């Protein structure tokens, strides 16, 4: 497996993002979905990575840099994490998370946060295995009984 950058508008990335969108829309009502458009993933403050196995893209994820106003520290927010169902259970999700976290550390950022949904037990298990802890809503998120918010301090 190889993890490397991929342009989000690449058809291989769009395929996975489309699969993720369909999954999210099947699990949650519109007001509980936070589906960033592909264009927002191509900004300079976003790192988009893909997992390749035998030349095929089998997973993707992004981290967006967030600089809150005031004295709050900068952090990274994980976005658009998805692993093709045929590649699940093979370590792709963990490898993507490791690479995204490493990209933050390389920038001197040691806080990472994310929002996911209560109806995605595999995602919840992945984040908890990686030592993410549940936190209240952050940034522009509000309370939502279908959302789970996590944070991890990177070392």
Buried (B, 14 or more C-beta within 10 A) or exposed (E): BEBEEBEBEBEBBBEBBEBBBEBBEEBBEEEBBBBBEBEBBEEEEBBBBBBBBEEEBBBBBBBBBBEEEEEEEBBBBBBBBBBBEEBBEBBBBEBBBEBBBEBBEEEEBBBBBBBBBBBBEEBBEBBEEBEBEEEEEBEEBEEBEBBBBBBBEBE
